């Protein structure tokens, strides 16, 4: 698990074992994620999307608390996956970072609660699987327009974006900020701390002297 420049995001590049039969890899290890993030991912829902070339999904986020953390992999094809820091008061507020997820590197991306997430399909078709910490709750779900010029996400040239009606009507980052829709950085930090504390409460070994959970 390698931390990215935006706190709350980690990229996992698995070891792929290949032989004449094909290949094998561990695409997700709960212990590795917990060691990096400071708490486990409580799996509540698994989502799977199939998209044709040019489909742009996002930028999506949920109210915090409870928010919705995601562990995202592309099991077929290729997508440019993007994380945006939309936590008001964060030192990296408004910054975005991208990672190529595809069926060759088999990378996985962890996105903490309170961050914006989206992706653009680069291959003719791509299948993306998301492990989610919370089930979908429409009343708590929001979006930022992925083509907001002030946000300036560097989507690849030569791929015409295809947006849903909902994403095409999403507010800009400034509009969402003015409307009070964006998560607060302090509230997110408190939520991460609560998750770490609850994890230690569930694990007696974690309360042993001399052992401290990593901070986010």
C-alpha positions as CSV (number, residue, x, y, z in Angstrom):
1,X,0.0,0.0,0.0
2,X,1.6,3.2,-1.2
3,X,0.3,6.6,0.1
4,X,-0.6,9.1,-2.6
5,X,-0.2,12.9,-2.2
6,X,-3.8,13.3,-0.9
7,X,-4.2,12.0,2.7
8,X,-6.7,9.2,2.8
9,X,-5.6,7.6,-0.5
10,X,-3.4,4.5,-1.0
11,X,-2.5,2.5,-4.1
12,X,-1.9,-1.2,-4.0
13,X,0.2,-2.8,-6.7
14,X,0.0,-6.6,-6.3
15,X,2.6,-9.2,-7.1
16,X,1.3,-11.2,-10.0
17,X,2.4,-14.8,-10.2
18,X,2.3,-16.2,-13.8
19,X,2.9,-19.6,-15.2
20,X,1.7,-21.6,-18.3
21,X,-1.8,-21.8,-16.8
22,X,-2.2,-18.1,-16.5
23,X,-1.7,-15.8,-13.4
24,X,-2.7,-15.4,-9.8
25,X,-2.6,-12.4,-7.5
26,X,-4.0,-11.2,-4.2
27,X,-6.0,-8.1,-5.2
28,X,-6.9,-7.2,-1.7
29,X,-5.6,-8.0,1.8
30,X,-7.5,-6.6,4.8
31,X,-4.4,-6.7,7.1
32,X,-2.3,-4.7,4.6
33,X,-5.0,-2.0,4.3
34,X,-5.6,-1.9,8.1
35,X,-1.8,-1.5,8.7
36,X,-1.7,1.4,6.3
37,X,-5.0,3.2,6.9
38,X,-5.2,2.6,10.7
39,X,-8.5,0.8,10.6
40,X,-10.2,-2.0,8.8
41,X,-12.6,-1.6,5.9
42,X,-15.9,-2.8,7.1
43,X,-17.4,-4.3,3.9
44,X,-21.0,-3.4,3.5
45,X,-21.5,-3.5,-0.3
46,X,-19.7,-4.6,-3.5
47,X,-20.5,-2.6,-6.6
48,X,-19.6,-3.5,-10.2
49,X,-19.9,-1.2,-13.2
50,X,-19.4,-2.0,-16.8
51,X,-18.7,1.0,-19.0
52,X,-17.9,1.6,-22.7
53,X,-15.0,3.8,-23.8
54,X,-15.5,7.5,-22.8
55,X,-17.9,6.9,-20.0
56,X,-17.0,9.2,-17.2
57,X,-18.5,8.4,-13.8
58,X,-18.1,10.9,-11.0
59,X,-17.0,13.0,-9.2
60,X,-19.0,11.3,-6.4
61,X,-18.9,11.6,-2.6
62,X,-21.1,11.1,0.5
63,X,-21.8,13.0,3.6
64,X,-19.4,12.4,6.5
65,X,-20.2,10.9,8.9
66,X,-20.6,8.2,7.9
67,X,-19.4,8.7,4.4
68,X,-18.4,5.8,2.2
69,X,-14.8,4.5,1.8
70,X,-14.0,2.6,-1.4
71,X,-11.4,0.1,-2.6
72,X,-11.5,0.2,-6.4
73,X,-10.1,-2.2,-8.9
74,X,-10.5,-2.6,-12.7
75,X,-10.9,-6.3,-13.4
76,X,-11.2,-5.9,-17.2
77,X,-10.0,-3.1,-19.5
78,X,-8.5,0.2,-18.3
79,X,-9.7,3.4,-16.6
80,X,-8.1,6.6,-15.4
81,X,-9.2,6.7,-11.7
82,X,-9.3,10.2,-10.1
83,X,-9.5,11.3,-6.5
84,X,-10.3,14.9,-5.5
85,X,-9.8,16.4,-2.1
86,X,-13.1,18.2,-1.4
87,X,-12.7,18.3,2.4
88,X,-13.1,22.0,3.4
89,X,-10.1,23.1,5.4
90,X,-7.8,20.4,4.1
91,X,-4.3,21.5,3.2
92,X,-4.8,19.9,-0.2
93,X,-8.4,21.1,-0.8
94,X,-9.2,21.2,-4.5
95,X,-6.2,19.0,-5.4
96,X,-6.8,15.9,-7.6
97,X,-4.7,12.9,-8.3
98,X,-5.0,10.1,-10.9
99,X,-4.0,6.5,-11.1
100,X,-4.3,4.1,-14.1
101,X,-6.3,1.0,-13.1
102,X,-6.2,-1.8,-15.6
103,X,-6.2,-5.6,-16.0
104,X,-2.4,-5.7,-16.5
105,X,-1.1,-4.0,-13.4
106,X,-4.1,-5.0,-11.3
107,X,-3.7,-2.0,-9.0
108,X,-6.2,-1.3,-6.4
109,X,-7.0,2.2,-5.0
110,X,-8.3,3.0,-1.5
111,X,-10.3,6.2,-1.2
112,X,-11.2,7.4,2.3
113,X,-14.5,8.9,3.4
114,X,-15.0,12.5,2.4
115,X,-13.0,12.4,-0.8
116,X,-14.4,12.8,-4.3
117,X,-14.0,9.9,-6.7
118,X,-14.5,9.2,-10.4
119,X,-13.0,7.5,-13.4
120,X,-12.9,7.7,-17.2
121,X,-13.0,4.5,-19.3
122,X,-10.0,4.3,-21.6
123,X,-10.5,0.8,-23.2
124,X,-13.4,-0.2,-25.4
125,X,-15.1,-1.6,-22.3
126,X,-14.1,-1.8,-18.7
127,X,-15.4,-3.5,-15.6
128,X,-14.7,-1.8,-12.3
129,X,-15.4,-3.4,-8.9
130,X,-15.7,-1.3,-5.7
131,X,-15.6,-2.6,-2.2
132,X,-17.6,-0.1,-0.1
133,X,-17.7,0.5,3.6
134,X,-21.3,1.7,3.5
135,X,-24.3,0.8,1.4
136,X,-25.6,3.3,-1.2
137,X,-27.8,6.0,0.5
138,X,-29.3,8.4,-2.1
139,X,-30.0,11.1,0.5
140,X,-26.4,11.3,1.5
141,X,-24.8,11.1,-2.0
142,X,-23.6,14.1,-3.9
143,X,-21.5,15.0,-7.0
144,X,-19.1,17.6,-8.4
145,X,-19.0,18.2,-12.1
146,X,-16.0,16.2,-13.5
147,X,-15.3,18.8,-16.2
148,X,-15.3,21.8,-13.8
149,X,-12.7,24.1,-15.4
150,X,-11.6,25.5,-12.1
151,X,-10.9,21.9,-10.8
152,X,-8.9,21.3,-14.0
153,X,-8.7,17.5,-13.9
154,X,-6.4,16.3,-16.6
155,X,-8.6,13.9,-18.4
156,X,-6.8,12.3,-21.4
157,X,-7.2,14.0,-24.8
158,X,-8.8,12.1,-27.6
159,X,-11.5,10.5,-25.4
160,X,-14.9,12.1,-25.6
161,X,-16.5,12.1,-22.1
162,X,-19.9,10.5,-21.8
163,X,-21.7,11.6,-18.6
164,X,-25.0,10.6,-17.0
165,X,-27.7,13.3,-16.8
166,X,-27.1,13.5,-13.1
167,X,-23.3,14.0,-13.4
168,X,-23.8,16.5,-16.2
169,X,-26.0,18.6,-13.9
170,X,-23.7,18.4,-10.9
171,X,-22.5,21.6,-9.4
172,X,-18.9,22.9,-9.7
173,X,-16.6,22.7,-6.7
174,X,-17.3,26.4,-5.9
175,X,-21.0,25.9,-6.2
176,X,-21.0,22.9,-4.0
177,X,-18.8,24.8,-1.5
178,X,-21.2,27.8,-1.5
179,X,-24.2,25.4,-1.0
180,X,-22.6,23.8,2.0
181,X,-22.5,20.3,0.4
182,X,-18.8,19.5,0.9
183,X,-17.4,17.5,3.8
184,X,-15.5,19.3,6.6
185,X,-11.8,18.2,7.0
186,X,-12.1,18.3,10.8
187,X,-15.2,16.1,10.8
188,X,-13.5,13.7,8.5
189,X,-10.4,13.5,10.7
190,X,-12.6,12.8,13.7
191,X,-14.4,10.1,11.8
192,X,-11.1,8.4,10.8
193,X,-10.0,8.5,14.5
194,X,-13.3,7.0,15.6
195,X,-12.9,4.2,13.1
196,X,-9.4,3.5,14.4
197,X,-10.6,3.5,18.0
198,X,-13.4,1.2,17.3
199,X,-11.1,-1.2,15.5
200,X,-8.8,-1.3,18.6
201,X,-11.8,-2.0,20.8
202,X,-12.7,-5.0,18.6
203,X,-9.1,-6.3,18.7
204,X,-7.8,-7.1,22.2
205,X,-4.2,-7.5,20.9
206,X,-4.3,-4.0,19.5
207,X,-4.7,-2.7,23.1
208,X,-1.5,-4.4,24.3
209,X,1.1,-2.1,25.7
210,X,3.6,-0.7,23.1
211,X,1.3,-1.2,20.1
212,X,-0.3,1.8,18.5
213,X,-2.4,1.9,15.4
214,X,-1.1,4.0,12.5
215,X,-2.7,7.4,12.1
216,X,-4.3,8.5,8.8
